[in-house]
Amino acid sequence: MAESLKVAVIGAGTAGLVAVRELLREGHQVTVFEKNNKVGGTWVYDPRIETDPLGLDPTREIIHSSLYRSLRTNLPRQIMNFLDYPFSKKEGGDPRSFPGHEEVLRYLEEFARDFQLLELIRFGKEVIRIEPLDGSSQNWIIEWKNREIPSGDKSETEEELFNAVVVCNGHNTEPKIAQFPGINVWPGQQIHSHNYRTPEPFQNQIVVIIGKGTSAIDILKNVSPLAREVHQAVRGVDFGLKKQENYDNVWQYPMIECAHEDGKVVFQDGSSVYADAIIHCTGYKYHFPFLKTNGKVMVDDNRVGPLYKHIFPPSLAPGLSFIGLPILTVPALQAELQAKWVARVLSGKLKLPTEEEMTSCVQEFYKHMEPAGLPKHRTHWLLQENLEYENWFVTQLGMPPLEKWREQLILLIKKSALTFSASTYNYQDEWDVDKWIQEVEPLQSAVPTISCGLEMAARSLEVAIIGAGTAGLGTARELRQEGHRVTAFERNNRLGGTWVYDPQVVTDPFGLDPTRNIVHTCLYHSLRTNIPRQLMSFADYPFSTKEVGEPRAFPRHEEVN
């Protein structure tokens, strides 16, 4: 018989709302604590900014939302929905595939209304303490206060006992800023993107934007029409003064080396600019000031841990869980699958491994991060492992596989995320996602060897391949697997194509003489990949780190060859 527990959910944003629904479906008694006065979490736009624009003052009044006025989604609505609740276009709403933030909030409000979740939410209640009773993971004290009561007035706090707690408080509230010498004496305005709302304050200013994620690109596009100049500081750029295509006043540089009292900002290549403002688009820190676990769950260099599957701390499972921690994912789908799993674990329908087994699994995961070149602060980044992670839950839950078009769309979005720039970030307006799905879906539903119930005879052809580099080798394998007879022609004496380093240079350094002896490779001696090895592999042949090879995520050319 399924067990019904008294469960507290912290937060009524995307993760919190779907957690409530799944817990209810499993028969649990649910109470939601939401410190704001409406559902939606980070999707509730607030024009106010904090008194400390960098978000460093722990005594500041925290504004939960990080939305800017012009924000549109960077994922299409077709994959921003919960699986059984479509994110449909509504009359009078925003019909675009990549809608504005108001449309997402409307979707979440309708979800809460249609599944009758609002009556379970205690609005305006700020949780200030979550602690296991007598160290037990089966009973939890939650202490909260009304937001209207001045902080420090303990007489107005209340407590309640719960069997389990699901933390869904989001991770876009506590800013992480860039660190460089002179940051505290530089005289201009500095803000974190958390406190950016509109471009008007930067009219006619020289602005430095740090970062190259979606918020950095959005803000760059937003500010550049009004600013005098915009200078973007990013990792992975060796030299500055790289003018951005389609912009008259935007340049890209490596990261900031230092800043000076006279307003000068110096970049790592030695170039500099006198600027009026610096906008830190540098991400966020996980923050759980209410959590009192006596060190059993800690945040260390932005790693929340130890957590089994980014959800359960082994020593406190299943009483404490986190939903929505991983980033670079499809948030609604991830939160829904996590919530289904947590709800069934709490009801006893699904069993967790032992504490020792979960701890061992977490340690094994940590151990594999280092040789892959992944620092601790990227523990919860799931850009490459996103689908593998989600499909694990699908299997555990006994669900039908995710639609192939959905998987392909997720992969396409994730790969595109590695090449976003101010010059190419126009897909929101140019991509007809509905048309793309209509074109892809029939192709994916077709079974290659069956047509109208009749088996098709496979054709075996004799195929020539020109070149034995990445494309040639991958093509040869696929053709052979389909039964074709393959011959590859490679003019050099080894495979690898452009990845074969050759110290020779051509007799004509400009390459204009058609009679010159052509050197095939363009590699320079120090070249490293600009894409991580996790994305450079063939789908079923991992680009793994070897004992005698190079362990970095962005290795040198010898490792690729």
C-alpha positions, -999 to 999 in steps of 0.1 A, spaced: 0 0 0 14 34 -10 24 56 19 9 91 23 32 117 38 29 153 50 52 171 26 64 207 24 74 222 -9 96 254 -8 88 277 -37 59 280 -62 78 284 -95 82 259 -123 98 232 -102 76 238 -71 43 237 -90 50 205 -108 63 190 -76 30 197 -59 10 181 -87 31 150 -87 30 147 -49 -8 150 -50 -11 123 -76 8 100 -53 -16 108 -25 6 129 -3 -6 159 18 11 189 5 18 225 18 37 250 -3 56 279 11 60 309 -13 76 341 0 60 362 -28 24 369 -34 19 350 -66 31 318 -84 57 318 -111 90 322 -92 116 337 -115 90 343 -142 74 371 -121 88 403 -135 97 429 -109 108 463 -122 126 471 -89 163 465 -85 182 457 -53 200 484 -32 233 467 -40 234 463 -78 261 436 -75 242 416 -49 271 414 -25 254 429 6 239 401 27 216 426 44 200 439 12 164 433 4 165 405 -21 144 408 -53 137 372 -63 133 378 -101 161 382 -125 139 391 -155 146 421 -177 118 438 -194 126 425 -230 134 389 -221 122 362 -244 126 325 -238 158 309 -253 139 276 -256 109 272 -279 75 268 -262 72 234 -278 96 220 -252 90 244 -223 57 227 -213 50 199 -189 44 166 -208 6 165 -204 -1 202 -203 7 219 -237 21 254 -238 -4 264 -264 -8 297 -282 -39 315 -268 -60 343 -282 -47 376 -270 -14 360 -259 21 360 -274 20 336 -304 57 333 -310 76 301 -305 100 320 -283 76 342 -264 81 369 -239 83 362 -202 47 373 -196 35 343 -217 55 318 -195 40 333 -164 5 330 -179 12 293 -186 23 286 -150 -7 305 -136 -31 285 -157 -13 252 -147 -17 261 -110 -54 270 -115 -63 240 -137 -48 215 -112 -62 233 -82 -29 240 -66 -35 276 -54 -54 265 -23 -23 246 -11 0 276 -13 8 298 17 17 331 0 39 357 17 56 331 40 94 332 40 110 300 53 139 309 76 147 274 90 145 238 78 160 213 102 156 176 108 140 168 142 165 151 165 187 144 134 160 122 119 154 123 81 117 113 87 106 145 105 114 181 96 108 214 114 100 243 91 100 277 106 87 307 86 77 343 90 53 366 72 73 389 49 55 419 63 71 414 97 105 431 102 135 407 100 148 398 134 114 399 151 114 362 162 81 367 181 61 365 149 76 333 134 57 300 133 68 264 131 53 232 117 64 195 115 65 177 82 76 142 71 95 154 41 107 186 24 111 192 -13 133 223 -20 123 242 -51 136 277 -44 153 283 -77 189 294 -84 187 328 -101 187 351 -71 222 351 -55 246 367 -80 281 354 -88 304 382 -100 337 383 -119 368 389 -97 397 411 -109 421 435 -93 407 470 -90 370 459 -89 365 478 -56 382 511 -67 369 514 -103 346 545 -102 320 535 -128 286 518 -123 288 480 -118 257 458 -118 250 421 -121 225 410 -148 202 401 -119 196 438 -115 194 447 -152 158 457 -163 160 481 -192 187 497 -214 178 534 -209 202 539 -179 231 531 -204 222 558 -230 254 572 -246 276 552 -222 306 530 -229 296 496 -214 316 465 -207 296 433 -206 313 403 -189 301 369 -202 288 351 -233 257 332 -221 222 340 -232 217 368 -207 249 385 -218 239 383 -255 204 394 -248 216 424 -228 243 432 -254 216 433 -281 193 454 -258 219 480 -248 239 484 -280 213 506 -299 215 532 -270 251 529 -258 280 547 -274 301 515 -273 297 480 -260 328 459 -252 322 422 -244 347 403 -222 346 366 -227 366 335 -220 383 317 -249 393 348 -268 430 354 -272 430 389 -285 407 419 -285 393 444 -309 372 418 -326 344 438 -341 311 419 -340 293 414 -373 260 433 -377 270 459 -351 288 493 -355 296 497 -319 303 462 -304 337 447 -298 348 414 -282 378 409 -259 393 383 -236 384 386 -199 393 416 -177 428 417 -163 423 447 -140 405 480 -135 418 514 -124 406 543 -104 407 565 -135 380 544 -152 403 523 -174 394 486 -179 423 465 -190 417 432 -208 440 401 -207 455 409 -241 467 443 -228 441 463 -247 420 487 -227 390 510 -227 377 538 -205 342 527 -196 312 541 -177 296 508 -167 303 471 -162 275 445 -164 284 412 -148 265 384 -168 284 358 -148 258 334 -134 245 326 -99 253 308 -67 231 281 -51 218 295 -19 199 278 9 202 301 40 173 283 57 188 248 55 203 235 88 216 200 83 248 201 105 270 198 75 252 169 58 243 191 28 267 219 19 274 244 -9 311 243 -18 323 262 -49 287 261 -62 285 223 -57 255 213 -37 263 180 -21 265 153 -17 234 147 -38 224 114 -55 212 122 -90 213 159 -81 183 153 -58 187 133 -26 214 138 0 222 101 9 223 106 47 190 125 47 170 106 20 142 105 12 131 131 37 150 159 20 152 164 -18 160 192 -43 142 197 -76 155 219 -104 192 222 -95 209 212 -128 213 240 -153 218 240 -191 188 217 -193 151 219 -204 138 231 -170 101 220 -172 108 185 -185 136 180 -160 116 192 -130 86 171 -140 106 139 -143 125 146 -110 92 154 -93 75 121 -105 105 102 -92 106 119 -58 68 115 -53 70 78 -60 100 73 -38 82 90 -9 51 69 -15 72 37 -14 65 27 -50 101 32 -60 131 23 -38 163 42 -34 197 24 -32 212 22 3 229 52 18 263 36 11 254 29 -25 242 64 -31 273 79 -15 295 57 -36 276 67 -68 281 104 -59 318 99 -52 322 81 -85 306 110 -104 329 135 -87 359 113 -95 351 113 -132 347 151 -134 384 159 -127 400 140 -156 373 153 -179 385 188 -171 353 198 -153 358 220 -123 337 216 -91 315 246 -99 302 228 -129 289 198 -110 253 207 -119 259 216 -155 242 191 -178 247 205 -212 260 173 -227 244 148 -203 209 163 -204 191 136 -224 209 108 -207 198 122 -174 162 126 -184 160 92 -200 173 76 -168 141 89 -151 119 78 -180 133 43 -175 129 43 -137 93 56 -140 83 30 -166 72 58 -190 71 56 -228 102 70 -244 103 107 -251 92 116 -286 121 115 -310 114 150 -323 116 163 -287 150 146 -282 163 159 -315 151 194 -308 168 194 -273 200 182 -289 199 209 -315 193 236 -290 221 224 -267 246 222 -295 236 256 -307 243 269 -271 280 264 -276 282 288 -306 259 316 -295 272 350 -303 259 385 -307 262 380 -345 243 347 -347 217 350 -319 187 356 -342 171 322 -342 142 333 -320 127 353 -350 140 332 -379 132 297 -368 97 283 -375 97 255 -349 63 242 -357 72 237 -393 105 220 -383 86 195 -361 61 188 -389 90 181 -413 110 160 -388 82 139 -372 71 118 -402 108 110 -410 113 98 -374 81 78 -372 90 59 -404 106 24 -399 133 21 -426 128 -16 -434 90 -17 -434 66 0 -459 29 -7 -458 36 -40 -441 60 -52 -469 97 -57 -463 119 -36 -485 150 -51 -501 181 -33 -490 204 -21 -518 241 -26 -516 262 -2 -536 298 2 -543 307 37 -528 338 58 -530 347 82 -502 371 110 -508 391 118 -477 398 100 -444 393 127 -419 364 131 -395 337 132 -421 352 105 -442 358 80 -414 323 85 -400 307 82 -434 326 50 -442 315 33 -410 278 42 -416 279 30 -452 294 -3 -442 268 -8 -415 242 -4 -442 258 -31 -462 275 -10 -489 310 -18 -503 332 11 -494 366 23 -508 382 54 -493 407 75 -512 432 95 -490 460 114 -506 481 115 -474 498 85 -458 476 85 -427 441 91 -416 429 122 -396 426 148 -423 431 183 -409 440 168 -375 473 155 -388 499 182 -378 525 191 -404 553 215 -395 558 223 -432 546 256 -446 538 261 -483 562 279 -505 536 307 -511 525 318 -475 494 335 -490 484 303 -508 478 322 -541 502 302 -563 482 274 -579 515 255 -586 525 254 -550 529 222 -530 498 222 -509 501 213 -472 467 199 -463 466 207 -426 459 242 -411 470 232 -376 493 253 -356 516 238 -330 497 250 -299 462 244 -311 435 232 -287 399 224 -295 373 251 -291 346 226 -284 347 202 -254 356 166 -261 322 155 -248 306 170 -280 334 161 -304 327 124 -303 306 102 -326 273 94 -309 282 58 -299 320 62 -296 329 84 -267 360 107 -268 371 94 -234 402 104 -215 429 78 -216 455 69 -190 484 81 -212 464 108 -230 455 144 -223 428 147 -197 415 182 -205 380 188 -217 394 210 -245 425 190 -255 453 196 -280 451 185 -316 472 153 -309 444 139 -287 419 143 -315 441 126 -340 
